[in-house]
Amino acid sequence: MTLSLPPWLHQLGQTLEPWFPTLTLIGLLMAVISTLAIPWLVIRMPADYFTAERRPTHYRHPGHWVLWALRNALAVVLLVAGLLMLVLPGQGLLTMLIAVMVSTFPGKYRLERAIIRQHSVFRAVNWIRRRRRREPLHYPP
């Protein structure tokens, strides 16, 4: 059985072929970073993060706006890398999830709550918190 690729996909593969080692290394690096960063973020999260009525807003001075711009630029880079890693070697979905976590956009808090409502995700997050002797997260309504 011969696999026939569409011409556009074959051309994309040929164009990106020199980048495969670099993209593979980036994918491995992202996997290691996410293995370390996600538990660190989960244990720092307050137990009522997903049950608070509304998110606090803080006055932002120019330094915060620069940080906001850098944070969202990193999110765009991670999102593009994650999309590329869906067809290339690497952790595409995980990289895109990290991009969502890093970014700031309207509706992000609702998206985070929808993800944490998944029982498998909620159990895994609380397992990480339990191992670090942190109070379990409150289940969002």
N, C-alpha and C positions, 0 to 999 in steps of 0.2 A: 504494500500500500504506500503510495507516494503522497506526501503532504504538499498541497499547492497553496502558496501564500498569495494574497492579493498583491498586485504590483506596488501599491503605495507602502504596504508593510515591508515588502522585500527591500524597497529603496530606503526606507527608514532604518532598517537593520544594517544595511551597507553603510549608511551615513554615520550611524552611531557605533559601528564595530570598533573603531579605534578607542572609543570611550568606555568600552565594556570593563576593562580592568579598573579604571578610575571609579566608575559607577558601582562596581562590585565592592571596592574598598569603602566607598562612602556608605553603601548599604550595611556593610559589616560594622562600620564605625557607629552608624545610627542605631543599630541593634544593641551594641554595647552601651552607648550613652542612654538609650531608653531603658535598658535593664537597670541602670543606676538611678536615672532621674525620676522615673515614674514612682518607685517606692518612696523616694525622698519627698516628692511633692505630696503623695498621699498621706504620709505621716505628719506633714506640716499643716494639712487642711483642718480647719476647725470642725468639730463633730456636727455642728448645725449648718454647715456650708450649704447644703441642699435644701434645708427647711426654712431658712431665713426668709421673711416676707419680701424684702427687697434688698438689693445690693447697696452698700453704702457708697456715696459719691464723695470724693475728696477734691478740694481745691487743687488745681494743677498749675504749677509755675512752669516757666519755659523748659526747665530741665526734664520735667515729666513728659512734656510734649515730644522732646527729642527721644526719650526712652520709648515712648509710645510708637513713634515712627520707626525706630530701629526694630522694635519687637514685631511689628506688623510686616516689615520688610523681611525679617527672618522667617516669618510664617509663610510668606509668599514663596520664598526660596524652598522651604521644606515641602510646601504643597506641590510645587512643580517637580521637585526631586521625587516625591512620593508617586506622582502620576507617572513619571518616567519609569520608576521601579516596578510599576504594575506589569510592564512588558519586558523589563530588563531585570537582571539579578538584583535582589535587595528586598528590604522590608517595606514595600510600598504602602500598605494599609496602615502600618504602625507609624510610618513617617507622616502620613496625612493626618492621623489622629494627633500626633505631637504638634503639627501645624495648627490644628484647631485649638489645642490647649494653649499655645503660645499667643495666638492672635486675639484681637479684640474686635468684635463686630456685633451689631444688633441681633439679638436672639441667641447669642452664645450660651447664656445662662440656661435658657430653655433646652437647648441642645444637650448641654452637660447633664441636666436633670433627666432627660429622656434616656441618655446612655446609662446613667447610674441606676435607673429603674429596672434595667435588665437584671434579673436575679443572679445570673452567673457573674456579671460585672460587680454587683453589689457585694456578693459573697467574697469574691477575690480581693476587692478593696479592703473589706473588713478583716480578711485573713491577714493581709499585710499589716494593717493597723494593730491587730491582736498580737502579732509576732513582735512588734515594737512597743508593746504595752501601752497603746493609745486607746482612748475611748472609741467604741464603734461609731460610725457615721449614722445619723438619723435617716431613716428611709423617707424620701420625698413623697409628699401627697400626690 
